């Protein structure tokens, strides 16, 4: 089950409006992050309820950052990434991985560029809460 979203920031993210696990659910997070989210490093948004996922199904972890402040590495998803039991597809196999969208509000990310890694992940648990 997915219990939250994890993202890495190289710059300050003043506001994170929503974290998404697509296609299953959109989870609204705090509009203003707690003080510890104002620092530059890995940050976690915990969902109020765990989300059950199905094996061998592709999901997209995403977040909306209306003021920017996201991290990106061009070519970061050229190869697949494995952290058992999770598997991130390489961009070519996924038809584009490292999805993003510039938009005025939360929306489904549809663009991909140069197998870029935007450093968002899920927090996975194999035990019931």
C-alpha positions in Angstrom: 0.0 0.0 0.0 1.1 3.6 -0.6 1.1 5.7 2.5 2.5 9.0 1.1 4.5 10.8 -1.4 8.2 11.6 -1.2 9.9 14.4 -3.2 13.3 16.0 -3.3 13.8 19.7 -3.5 16.9 21.6 -4.4 15.2 24.9 -3.7 12.5 26.0 -1.3 9.0 24.9 -2.2 6.7 27.5 -0.6 3.5 25.7 -1.3 2.5 22.1 -2.3 -1.2 22.0 -3.0 -1.7 18.4 -3.8 0.1 15.1 -4.1 -1.3 12.5 -6.5 -1.1 8.8 -7.1 -2.6 8.3 -10.5 -4.7 6.5 -11.8 -6.0 5.5 -8.4 -6.6 8.7 -6.4 -5.8 12.3 -5.9 -5.0 13.2 -2.3 -5.3 16.8 -1.1 -2.4 17.9 1.1 -1.9 21.0 3.2 -1.9 24.2 1.1 0.9 25.5 3.3 3.7 23.0 4.2 4.8 22.7 7.8 8.0 24.5 8.8 10.2 21.4 8.2 9.1 21.4 4.6 10.8 24.7 4.0 14.2 23.1 4.0 16.0 21.8 1.0 16.1 17.9 1.0 13.8 14.9 0.9 10.3 15.8 2.1 7.4 13.5 2.8 3.6 14.1 2.6 1.7 11.4 4.4 -1.7 10.5 3.1 -4.6 10.5 5.7 -5.5 6.9 4.5 -3.2 4.3 2.9 -3.9 3.6 -0.7 -4.1 -0.1 -1.9 -2.3 -0.8 -5.1 -2.3 -3.7 -7.5 0.8 -5.6 -8.5 2.0 -5.2 -12.1 0.1 -1.9 -12.6 1.7 1.3 -13.6 1.0 4.3 -11.4 2.2 7.9 -11.6 3.3 9.7 -8.5 3.0 13.5 -9.0 2.6 16.7 -7.0 1.5 20.3 -7.8 3.9 23.1 -6.9 2.3 26.3 -8.0 5.4 28.4 -7.2 8.0 26.1 -8.8 10.9 24.8 -6.7 11.0 21.3 -8.2 14.1 19.2 -8.8 15.0 17.6 -12.1 17.8 15.6 -13.6 17.8 15.3 -17.4 18.3 11.7 -18.4 17.7 10.4 -14.9 15.2 7.8 -16.1 17.1 6.6 -19.1 17.4 3.2 -17.2 14.8 1.6 -15.0 15.1 2.0 -11.2 14.4 -0.9 -8.9 13.7 -0.7 -5.1 12.0 -4.0 -4.4 9.0 -4.4 -4.5 8.7 -1.2 -6.6 10.0 -0.8 -10.2 10.3 2.5 -12.1 10.1 1.9 -15.8 12.8 3.3 -18.0 11.4 6.2 -20.1 11.5 4.4 -23.4 9.5 1.4 -22.0 6.9 3.7 -20.4 6.3 5.7 -23.5 7.8 8.6 -21.6 8.7 8.7 -17.9 9.4 11.6 -15.7 6.1 13.3 -16.6 5.4 17.0 -15.9 2.9 19.7 -16.8 3.0 23.5 -16.4 -0.5 24.5 -15.4 -2.3 27.0 -13.2 -3.8 24.2 -11.1 -3.4 20.5 -10.3 -3.7 18.4 -13.5 -2.6 15.1 -15.0 1.1 15.3 -16.1 1.3 14.5 -19.8 4.7 15.9 -21.0 8.0 14.1 -20.9 11.4 15.4 -21.9 14.8 13.6 -22.2 13.9 10.9 -19.7 14.1 13.5 -16.9 13.7 12.5 -13.3 11.6 15.0 -11.3 12.5 13.3 -8.0 9.0 12.3 -6.8 8.4 8.8 -5.4 5.9 7.0 -3.2 6.2 5.8 0.4 5.4 2.1 0.3 4.5 -0.2 3.1 3.9 -4.0 3.1 2.2 -3.9 6.5 -1.3 -2.9 7.4 -1.6 0.4 9.3 
